[in-house]
Amino acid sequence: MYSNALHRHPYAEIHILAKGSVALWIDNQEYVMKAGDILLIPPNVYHSISICESDILHSAFQLNENCKEIIRGTMPLEMLLELFNEIRLPETENNYLKITSYLLLICSNLIESFSVKIPIVTDDAFLISEFFNSRYFEDVYVSDLAWELHISERQAQALVKRHTGRTFRQELTLRRMQVAQYLMNHTGMSKNEVAEKVGFHSYSGFWKVYKLYEENPELFKKPEYADEIEFN
């Protein structure tokens, strides 16, 4: 079974399923997708995905669309299977155009007016954001980000500062607190469970930081806030 961490993006995300079934946990509700289903998750909505089967055809892509609601739809299964066949092929200009055409059809099936913007995977801001989104609950360090970006630790720290205005440690703590607040407000998890879920090893350390975040969340977005807080 595969399950990713609860996270959110500043863009909409469209999930496509051509084979098998997957479960998406979106804004504290479960949505089960089956073959032929497509589903759009609005920007900045917390979600995660669970895959219990080994034989599935699932993909997701990003859309620069400021929609407000979760949108579900279906597409002809034959068309989705053709899309996955194209994705598997070596990338060529003709292949890229075919894939883009399929994605446009899927988008038009979900929303009436849209503009597609698929983030380029070499974009530093996107990669840094995805790193924190997917690994905020782990014991991660700037060296881990540097390894993923194939740069030095000094360069990685500078990029985080440039794109977020904060240090690596500050950005990691901010992401943890944002998820913790969501879990506290929308689930029945205990404080200990939330602390563990967002990557803290010490409940007292978590509670100290969380109380400060509750009192003044904007403080955590400022680069000058104290780095001396015990984060773990």
Secondary structure, DSSP 8 states (H G I E B T S, - for coil): -EE---B--SSEEEEEEEESEEEEEETTEEEEEETTEEEEE-TT--EEEEE--SS-EEEEEEE-----S-EEEE--HHHHHHHHHHHHS---HHHHHHHHHHHHHHHHHH-SS-------TT-HHHHHHHHHHHHTTS---HHHHHHHHTS-HHHHHHHHHHHHSS-HHHHHHHHHHHHHHHHHHHS---HHHHHHHTT-S-HHHHHHHHHHHHH-GGGGGSTTS-TTS---
